[in-house]
Amino acid sequence: MQNAGIATLGLNWRYLAFDVRPDQLRTAIEGARTMGFVGLNLTVPHKLLAMEMVDALDASAKLWGAVNTIRFEADASGKTLARGFNTDADAITRSLSEDLGLELRGAKVLLLGAGGAGRTAALKLAAEGAGELFLVNRTESKAVSVADEIRRRNPSVKVVVGYPKSPIDLVLNATSLGLKPDDALPFDEHQFSLKQTRTAYDMVYRPAETPFLQAAKVAGSQTANGLGMLLYQGAKSLEIWTGKTTPLAAMRAALEQNVYGAK
């Protein structure tokens, strides 16, 4: 996706993937700075750790409390600084709106998972004016913490820790359940039925259709996976690094080819 965008823009750059252990993240960031990298993307579990490892935080990272994009930039003295950004939050709501046609204002949403991605999604949905949020997490204290944060930031949004009893507009899976074919569904079927929701969204995009989305489709829900979210957060990162409008069509085509194969 990123290399397709880079090629379309005619840049002599290359986007590469590296496995970095959490205890080596600071060293990796410093190594990238020293080697003249333009920037970095970070994924789980580095997004929260990086908050304390960059020199400056963009307003987006401060607002959502996580860094998934770093840009290396020179200050007035010529020193290279690492600035942290968050492109995840806007990507989540853009994908929900475009891929599901969902009106977020006033929506009733069940959010499964209150970790890094789930927390960002919950805060962003609240900021967009969701009417009611139901938060479920394996460790309940995390869901309680996110609920408390939402109440402080957006007191008009009703937040419940637990499952809804009545129909909702969206159930969103922000857990990693679904990455493996033998994974269990990300919710308790004794406490929630997919027949209660109009739409279902899974942040997992590989496989393209998880057991969760398959079950939601059978239950009559409109479904979408996390491919749109991945596309939009990546496109925004490329825009931050280049200062140019990103070629979404080329990036989407490369991403769909990688995830879905030839059509």
FILUM-846877 format. One record per residue (C-alpha): x, y, z; residue in one letter. Coordinates in nm, 2 decimals. Each point is the difference from the previous one (the first is absolute). Layout:
% residues N
{X: X&Y: Y&Z: Z&r: a}
...
% end
This chain:
% residues 263
{X: 0.00&Y: 0.00&Z: 0.00&r: m}
{X: 0.26&Y: 0.25&Z: 0.11&r: q}
{X: 0.25&Y: -0.09&Z: -0.27&r: n}
{X: -0.28&Y: 0.03&Z: -0.26&r: a}
{X: -0.07&Y: 0.35&Z: 0.12&r: g}
{X: 0.37&Y: 0.09&Z: 0.01&r: i}
{X: 0.04&Y: -0.13&Z: -0.36&r: a}
{X: -0.30&Y: 0.20&Z: -0.12&r: t}
{X: 0.15&Y: 0.32&Z: 0.15&r: l}
{X: 0.33&Y: -0.07&Z: -0.18&r: g}
{X: 0.20&Y: -0.01&Z: 0.32&r: l}
{X: 0.33&Y: -0.18&Z: 0.04&r: n}
{X: -0.11&Y: -0.15&Z: 0.33&r: w}
{X: -0.07&Y: -0.35&Z: 0.13&r: r}
{X: -0.24&Y: -0.11&Z: 0.28&r: y}
{X: 0.14&Y: -0.30&Z: 0.19&r: l}
{X: -0.13&Y: -0.21&Z: 0.29&r: a}
{X: 0.20&Y: -0.08&Z: 0.31&r: f}
{X: -0.07&Y: -0.22&Z: 0.31&r: d}
{X: 0.09&Y: 0.20&Z: 0.31&r: v}
{X: -0.04&Y: -0.13&Z: 0.35&r: r}
{X: -0.16&Y: 0.26&Z: 0.25&r: p}
{X: 0.32&Y: 0.01&Z: 0.20&r: d}
{X: 0.19&Y: 0.11&Z: -0.31&r: q}
{X: -0.24&Y: 0.26&Z: -0.13&r: l}
{X: 0.19&Y: 0.30&Z: 0.12&r: r}
{X: 0.32&Y: -0.13&Z: -0.15&r: t}
{X: -0.18&Y: -0.07&Z: -0.33&r: a}
{X: -0.14&Y: 0.35&Z: -0.01&r: i}
{X: 0.34&Y: 0.15&Z: 0.06&r: e}
{X: 0.15&Y: -0.23&Z: -0.26&r: g}
{X: -0.25&Y: 0.11&Z: -0.26&r: a}
{X: 0.07&Y: 0.37&Z: 0.09&r: r}
{X: 0.37&Y: -0.06&Z: -0.04&r: t}
{X: -0.03&Y: -0.18&Z: -0.33&r: m}
{X: -0.21&Y: 0.29&Z: -0.15&r: g}
{X: -0.34&Y: -0.17&Z: -0.02&r: f}
{X: -0.28&Y: 0.24&Z: -0.10&r: v}
{X: -0.24&Y: -0.16&Z: 0.25&r: g}
{X: -0.14&Y: -0.31&Z: 0.16&r: l}
{X: -0.33&Y: -0.18&Z: 0.05&r: n}
{X: -0.05&Y: -0.18&Z: 0.33&r: l}
{X: -0.25&Y: -0.27&Z: 0.08&r: t}
{X: -0.10&Y: -0.20&Z: 0.31&r: v}
{X: 0.15&Y: 0.00&Z: 0.26&r: p}
{X: 0.21&Y: 0.31&Z: -0.08&r: h}
{X: -0.26&Y: 0.27&Z: -0.03&r: k}
{X: -0.03&Y: 0.08&Z: 0.37&r: l}
{X: 0.37&Y: -0.05&Z: 0.07&r: l}
{X: 0.10&Y: 0.25&Z: -0.27&r: a}
{X: -0.18&Y: 0.28&Z: 0.18&r: m}
{X: 0.29&Y: 0.04&Z: 0.23&r: e}
{X: 0.27&Y: -0.06&Z: -0.26&r: m}
{X: -0.06&Y: 0.28&Z: -0.25&r: v}
{X: 0.13&Y: 0.35&Z: 0.03&r: d}
{X: -0.34&Y: 0.17&Z: -0.08&r: a}
{X: -0.36&Y: -0.11&Z: -0.03&r: l}
{X: -0.24&Y: 0.13&Z: -0.27&r: d}
{X: -0.34&Y: 0.10&Z: 0.13&r: a}
{X: -0.15&Y: -0.33&Z: -0.14&r: s}
{X: 0.23&Y: -0.21&Z: 0.22&r: a}
{X: -0.07&Y: 0.22&Z: 0.30&r: k}
{X: -0.37&Y: -0.03&Z: -0.05&r: l}
{X: -0.02&Y: -0.38&Z: -0.05&r: w}
{X: 0.29&Y: -0.09&Z: 0.22&r: g}
{X: 0.18&Y: -0.23&Z: -0.24&r: a}
{X: 0.27&Y: 0.04&Z: -0.28&r: v}
{X: -0.02&Y: -0.21&Z: -0.31&r: n}
{X: 0.20&Y: 0.23&Z: -0.23&r: t}
{X: 0.33&Y: 0.17&Z: 0.05&r: i}
{X: 0.15&Y: 0.27&Z: -0.22&r: r}
{X: 0.36&Y: 0.10&Z: 0.03&r: f}
{X: 0.04&Y: 0.37&Z: -0.06&r: e}
{X: 0.27&Y: 0.26&Z: 0.05&r: a}
{X: -0.04&Y: 0.28&Z: 0.26&r: d}
{X: 0.13&Y: 0.36&Z: -0.03&r: a}
{X: 0.35&Y: -0.11&Z: 0.11&r: s}
{X: 0.01&Y: -0.29&Z: -0.25&r: g}
{X: -0.05&Y: -0.27&Z: 0.26&r: k}
{X: -0.22&Y: -0.29&Z: -0.11&r: t}
{X: -0.31&Y: -0.04&Z: 0.21&r: l}
{X: -0.24&Y: -0.29&Z: 0.02&r: a}
{X: -0.37&Y: 0.13&Z: -0.01&r: r}
{X: -0.28&Y: -0.24&Z: 0.09&r: g}
{X: -0.34&Y: -0.01&Z: -0.18&r: f}
{X: -0.31&Y: -0.20&Z: 0.02&r: n}
{X: -0.18&Y: -0.09&Z: -0.32&r: t}
{X: -0.21&Y: -0.29&Z: 0.13&r: d}
{X: -0.29&Y: 0.20&Z: 0.15&r: a}
{X: -0.11&Y: 0.18&Z: -0.31&r: d}
{X: 0.06&Y: -0.32&Z: -0.21&r: a}
{X: -0.24&Y: -0.20&Z: 0.23&r: i}
{X: -0.30&Y: 0.24&Z: -0.04&r: t}
{X: 0.07&Y: 0.07&Z: -0.37&r: r}
{X: -0.01&Y: -0.38&Z: -0.07&r: s}
{X: -0.32&Y: -0.05&Z: 0.21&r: l}
{X: -0.17&Y: 0.29&Z: -0.19&r: s}
{X: 0.12&Y: -0.10&Z: -0.35&r: e}
{X: 0.00&Y: -0.38&Z: 0.02&r: d}
{X: -0.32&Y: -0.04&Z: 0.20&r: l}
{X: -0.18&Y: 0.33&Z: -0.07&r: g}
{X: -0.04&Y: 0.04&Z: 0.37&r: l}
{X: -0.11&Y: 0.33&Z: 0.16&r: e}
{X: 0.21&Y: 0.01&Z: 0.31&r: l}
{X: -0.18&Y: 0.29&Z: 0.17&r: r}
{X: -0.26&Y: -0.16&Z: 0.24&r: g}
{X: 0.11&Y: -0.35&Z: -0.09&r: a}
{X: -0.02&Y: -0.28&Z: 0.26&r: k}
{X: 0.32&Y: -0.20&Z: -0.01&r: v}
{X: 0.14&Y: -0.31&Z: 0.16&r: l}
{X: 0.38&Y: 0.01&Z: 0.01&r: l}
{X: 0.18&Y: -0.32&Z: 0.06&r: l}
{X: 0.35&Y: 0.06&Z: 0.14&r: g}
{X: 0.13&Y: 0.30&Z: 0.20&r: a}
{X: 0.37&Y: -0.03&Z: -0.07&r: g}
{X: 0.20&Y: 0.24&Z: -0.22&r: g}
{X: -0.22&Y: -0.02&Z: -0.32&r: a}
{X: -0.32&Y: -0.04&Z: 0.20&r: g}
{X: 0.07&Y: 0.29&Z: 0.22&r: r}
{X: 0.08&Y: 0.23&Z: -0.29&r: t}
{X: -0.32&Y: -0.12&Z: -0.18&r: a}
{X: -0.21&Y: 0.06&Z: 0.31&r: a}
{X: 0.14&Y: 0.35&Z: 0.06&r: l}
{X: -0.05&Y: 0.09&Z: -0.37&r: k}
{X: -0.35&Y: -0.13&Z: -0.01&r: l}
{X: -0.09&Y: 0.20&Z: 0.31&r: a}
{X: 0.15&Y: 0.31&Z: -0.16&r: a}
{X: -0.21&Y: -0.05&Z: -0.31&r: e}
{X: -0.31&Y: 0.01&Z: 0.21&r: g}
{X: -0.09&Y: -0.37&Z: 0.04&r: a}
{X: -0.32&Y: -0.03&Z: 0.20&r: g}
{X: 0.09&Y: -0.30&Z: 0.21&r: e}
{X: 0.31&Y: -0.21&Z: 0.03&r: l}
{X: 0.02&Y: -0.34&Z: 0.15&r: f}
{X: 0.35&Y: -0.11&Z: 0.09&r: l}
{X: 0.10&Y: -0.36&Z: 0.05&r: v}
{X: 0.36&Y: -0.12&Z: 0.07&r: n}
{X: 0.15&Y: -0.32&Z: 0.13&r: r}
{X: 0.15&Y: 0.19&Z: 0.29&r: t}
{X: -0.30&Y: 0.21&Z: 0.12&r: e}
{X: 0.22&Y: 0.26&Z: 0.17&r: s}
{X: 0.13&Y: 0.12&Z: -0.34&r: k}
{X: -0.36&Y: 0.05&Z: -0.12&r: a}
{X: -0.08&Y: 0.19&Z: 0.32&r: v}
{X: 0.31&Y: 0.22&Z: -0.04&r: s}
{X: -0.10&Y: 0.09&Z: -0.36&r: v}
{X: -0.36&Y: 0.06&Z: 0.11&r: a}
{X: 0.12&Y: 0.24&Z: 0.26&r: d}
{X: 0.22&Y: 0.18&Z: -0.25&r: e}
{X: -0.30&Y: 0.04&Z: -0.24&r: i}
{X: -0.22&Y: 0.14&Z: 0.28&r: r}
{X: 0.27&Y: 0.26&Z: 0.07&r: r}
{X: 0.04&Y: 0.10&Z: -0.36&r: r}
{X: -0.35&Y: -0.04&Z: -0.13&r: n}
{X: -0.25&Y: 0.00&Z: 0.29&r: p}
{X: -0.30&Y: 0.01&Z: -0.24&r: s}
{X: 0.09&Y: -0.35&Z: -0.13&r: v}
{X: -0.16&Y: -0.28&Z: 0.19&r: k}
{X: 0.26&Y: -0.27&Z: 0.08&r: v}
{X: -0.07&Y: -0.35&Z: 0.13&r: v}
{X: 0.25&Y: -0.27&Z: 0.10&r: v}
{X: -0.17&Y: -0.31&Z: -0.12&r: g}
{X: -0.23&Y: -0.13&Z: -0.28&r: y}
{X: -0.31&Y: 0.17&Z: -0.14&r: p}
{X: -0.34&Y: -0.15&Z: 0.06&r: k}
{X: -0.18&Y: 0.17&Z: -0.28&r: s}
{X: 0.08&Y: 0.05&Z: -0.38&r: p}
{X: 0.31&Y: 0.20&Z: -0.09&r: i}
{X: 0.14&Y: 0.15&Z: -0.32&r: d}
{X: 0.35&Y: -0.14&Z: 0.00&r: l}
{X: 0.22&Y: -0.27&Z: 0.16&r: v}
{X: 0.37&Y: 0.07&Z: -0.04&r: l}
{X: 0.27&Y: -0.26&Z: 0.06&r: n}
{X: 0.32&Y: 0.16&Z: 0.12&r: a}
{X: 0.15&Y: -0.32&Z: 0.14&r: t}
{X: 0.25&Y: -0.23&Z: -0.18&r: s}
{X: -0.25&Y: -0.29&Z: 0.01&r: l}
{X: -0.06&Y: -0.10&Z: -0.36&r: g}
{X: 0.37&Y: 0.01&Z: -0.11&r: l}
{X: 0.01&Y: -0.38&Z: 0.04&r: k}
{X: -0.26&Y: -0.23&Z: -0.16&r: p}
{X: -0.07&Y: -0.18&Z: 0.32&r: d}
{X: -0.05&Y: 0.32&Z: 0.21&r: d}
{X: -0.32&Y: 0.02&Z: 0.20&r: a}
{X: -0.25&Y: 0.28&Z: -0.08&r: l}
{X: 0.10&Y: 0.33&Z: 0.18&r: p}
{X: -0.32&Y: 0.02&Z: 0.21&r: f}
{X: -0.20&Y: -0.21&Z: 0.24&r: d}
{X: -0.29&Y: -0.16&Z: -0.20&r: e}
{X: -0.19&Y: -0.05&Z: 0.32&r: h}
{X: -0.01&Y: 0.38&Z: 0.06&r: q}
{X: -0.02&Y: 0.14&Z: -0.36&r: f}
{X: -0.15&Y: -0.11&Z: -0.33&r: s}
{X: 0.12&Y: 0.13&Z: -0.33&r: l}
{X: -0.37&Y: 0.03&Z: -0.10&r: k}
{X: -0.01&Y: 0.30&Z: 0.23&r: q}
{X: 0.22&Y: 0.21&Z: -0.23&r: t}
{X: -0.04&Y: 0.16&Z: -0.34&r: r}
{X: 0.37&Y: 0.01&Z: -0.09&r: t}
{X: 0.32&Y: -0.18&Z: 0.10&r: a}
{X: 0.36&Y: 0.12&Z: -0.05&r: y}
{X: 0.31&Y: -0.20&Z: 0.07&r: d}
{X: 0.34&Y: 0.18&Z: 0.02&r: m}
{X: 0.16&Y: -0.33&Z: -0.11&r: v}
{X: 0.04&Y: 0.00&Z: -0.38&r: y}
{X: 0.19&Y: -0.32&Z: -0.05&r: r}
{X: -0.18&Y: -0.23&Z: -0.04&r: p}
{X: -0.23&Y: 0.22&Z: -0.20&r: a}
{X: -0.31&Y: -0.16&Z: 0.16&r: e}
{X: 0.05&Y: -0.11&Z: 0.36&r: t}
{X: -0.24&Y: -0.24&Z: 0.18&r: p}
{X: -0.14&Y: 0.30&Z: 0.17&r: f}
{X: -0.09&Y: 0.17&Z: -0.33&r: l}
{X: -0.13&Y: -0.33&Z: -0.14&r: q}
{X: -0.23&Y: -0.04&Z: 0.29&r: a}
{X: -0.11&Y: 0.36&Z: -0.02&r: a}
{X: -0.08&Y: -0.04&Z: -0.37&r: k}
{X: -0.21&Y: -0.31&Z: 0.07&r: v}
{X: -0.18&Y: 0.20&Z: 0.27&r: a}
{X: -0.10&Y: 0.26&Z: -0.26&r: g}
{X: 0.25&Y: 0.27&Z: 0.09&r: s}
{X: 0.19&Y: 0.22&Z: -0.25&r: q}
{X: 0.37&Y: -0.07&Z: 0.04&r: t}
{X: 0.34&Y: 0.15&Z: -0.06&r: a}
{X: 0.35&Y: -0.10&Z: 0.09&r: n}
{X: 0.29&Y: 0.23&Z: 0.11&r: g}
{X: 0.15&Y: 0.04&Z: -0.35&r: l}
{X: -0.14&Y: 0.36&Z: -0.03&r: g}
{X: 0.14&Y: 0.10&Z: 0.34&r: m}
{X: 0.34&Y: -0.14&Z: -0.10&r: l}
{X: -0.01&Y: 0.19&Z: -0.33&r: l}
{X: -0.10&Y: 0.34&Z: 0.14&r: y}
{X: 0.24&Y: -0.01&Z: 0.29&r: q}
{X: 0.28&Y: -0.09&Z: -0.24&r: g}
{X: -0.09&Y: 0.26&Z: -0.25&r: a}
{X: 0.00&Y: 0.27&Z: 0.27&r: k}
{X: 0.34&Y: -0.12&Z: 0.11&r: s}
{X: 0.14&Y: 0.03&Z: -0.35&r: l}
{X: -0.15&Y: 0.35&Z: -0.02&r: e}
{X: 0.17&Y: 0.10&Z: 0.32&r: i}
{X: 0.34&Y: -0.13&Z: -0.13&r: w}
{X: -0.03&Y: 0.15&Z: -0.35&r: t}
{X: -0.21&Y: 0.31&Z: 0.04&r: g}
{X: -0.18&Y: -0.12&Z: -0.31&r: k}
{X: -0.36&Y: -0.12&Z: -0.07&r: t}
{X: 0.02&Y: -0.38&Z: 0.01&r: t}
{X: -0.11&Y: -0.21&Z: -0.30&r: p}
{X: -0.28&Y: -0.19&Z: 0.17&r: l}
{X: -0.10&Y: -0.20&Z: -0.31&r: a}
{X: 0.34&Y: -0.14&Z: -0.05&r: a}
{X: 0.04&Y: -0.08&Z: 0.37&r: m}
{X: -0.34&Y: -0.17&Z: 0.02&r: r}
{X: 0.07&Y: -0.21&Z: -0.31&r: a}
{X: 0.33&Y: -0.12&Z: 0.15&r: a}
{X: -0.16&Y: -0.08&Z: 0.33&r: l}
{X: -0.30&Y: -0.18&Z: -0.15&r: e}
{X: 0.23&Y: -0.21&Z: -0.22&r: q}
{X: 0.21&Y: -0.09&Z: 0.31&r: n}
{X: -0.30&Y: -0.09&Z: 0.22&r: v}
{X: -0.25&Y: -0.14&Z: -0.25&r: y}
{X: 0.22&Y: -0.11&Z: -0.29&r: g}
{X: -0.07&Y: 0.05&Z: -0.36&r: a}
{X: -0.36&Y: 0.07&Z: -0.10&r: k}
% end
